[in-house]
Amino acid sequence: MTSSFTISLDFELRWGIRDNPNEDAYADAILGGRRAIPQMLQAFEDHGVAATWATVGFLFAETREELLSQLPATRPDYANPHFSPYDDVLNRVGQGEADDPLHYGLSLIRQIEDTPGQEIGSHSFSHFYCLEEGATTEAFAADMAAAQSIAQSKGITTQSLVLPRNQQSEGHLIAARQAGITVFRGTPEVAFYQPRARADERRHWRALRLLDSAVPLTSTLATPAHDVTSDLVNTPASRFLRPLRSTSSLMAKAQRRRIKGEMTRAARQGKNYHLWWHPHNFGRATEANMENLRAILRHFVSLRDSHGMQAMTMLDLAQSVSTSKR
Ligand SMILES: [Zn+2]
């Protein structure tokens, strides 16, 4: 079986970090992330790499009026009301991308669409948290219907899904399939990568994931990408590309070595290697993060030349799985 390399980006602007403590401190990273997106697109194009941009549905709106007209009637009733973005939708967002670049993103979606090989996927409509108390499957179904509706109004149908904070359950995946999704990004089969509600996410799980990005606590996370869960193709994440402050720190070097080694093993073993991050992770120290990315993309090109490794979006991967089953 041919090996493949997949990149997915959780494209969310402020909607993905709105409920973080000290979220105001992230505004510069979000704006820096907007500036980094064209640079990432250029790097993907230069290296012939296809990526899936899992986009929050709110970002498709051009104006506040349009955003308000697309809100679903059934919304999540989270036990912790801070998880709901709807107060901000009603009381905080500006008129459009020109005056409120933290909450709107249609011009960036268009740039992504215009770059060869890129796929626009979904990151739910409202940055929906499936495992938080109050997040019913009915509310998720309404959320996904709204996500498809606003994307389709811009001529885009999304088939790939990345769930916010990777929170998922079988019921939510069935609702996603009914909304037209065919493939989702699952989590590695390792205890400290399993999706959890925020309150159950202990500090030591996070510490283990950080350590594992540099030294091998887990064996390689590349997968055959054959899993089908709840009638969706599962393309599990292999690794989160952690943001760097400089390319020469020990942590940066260790992470790069680990990722390249895992990519090489995936290429030799005919597996898929799936890297993911958020555009705002490149919002600070953008040049160092771009340099790191370009080093990884060059490594992919060498594996394509030596082992025939293919660049695939999540949707490409799902289609190759369904073709091989016929
Ligand atoms: Zn997110």
Residues whose N, C-alpha, C, O or C-beta is under 5 A from the ligand:
A	BS01	ZN	D10 E12 G16 P164 R165
